């Protein structure tokens, strides 16, 4: 859904799903998401939120959906999962050819069965500046990633990246 607010355009969207068979207790999944954005000629903002939960079965190749209709599943193979995430982004074009962007996202999710529990976390932030001048493309940016897995998150892994680049387009034909 969108609406014009003067020189700005505002958009809103939502989605969701709920799957379950009431007579089968081992079969369900749920997901929902929301997002909104606001933009004008040189400036834009957006944000989102998502949430999901459900169950699956542990197999040799990883997690697979619980079969419907469900046979009797050993409790050690039934995995319950869930999580939520949110994020936002910003974009600005102050002059022709210069593009500044930044975004942030964060998610928390977990898996659980009778024998194990995993509580996981992910945070990511990026900022980038790009300038197009004739056939040259200048780019500089920063990325930060923080990620933790497992039952206890003492010290999650943190990675910081800085980059600078110059590109030139070439036409051979």
C-alpha positions, 0 to 999 in steps of 0.5 A: 500500500502506498500514499503520496504525502506532498513530495514524499511517498510512503509505503507500507506492507505486511505479510503472514502465514499460519500453517497447522493441522489441528489433529496433528500436534507435531505440525505447525509454522507461523511467519509474519512480517511488516515493512514501511518506507518513506522516500522523496527525490534525494532521500529515502528511509525504510524499516522492517520487522519479521517473526517466525516459529514452527517445528521441523525434523532433524535429518542427516541432511539438516532440518526438514519440515515435519511430514503431514500427516505426521507419523509418531516422531521421536522427541529427540528428532523434533526441533522447535524453532523461532526468531525475530529480526528487524532492520532499517536503511537510509539512502541520500543523494545530495548531488548528481552521481553521489550516493550515500547509503547505510543499513542495520539489521539484527536478528535473534533466533533459536532452535530447541529439542529434548537434548539441546538448545541453541540461542543465536544472534546476528547484527550487521551494519553497513555504510557506503559512499559511491561517486560516479564521475564520467567513466570513473566509479569511486567507492568507500565503505564500512561493514560490521558483523557480530554473530554468536551461536550456541547455548551460551553466547559469551563473546560473539564473533565481531568482524569489521571491514573497511574498503576503498575502490576505484573502477573505470568502465571500458567499452571494447566494441 
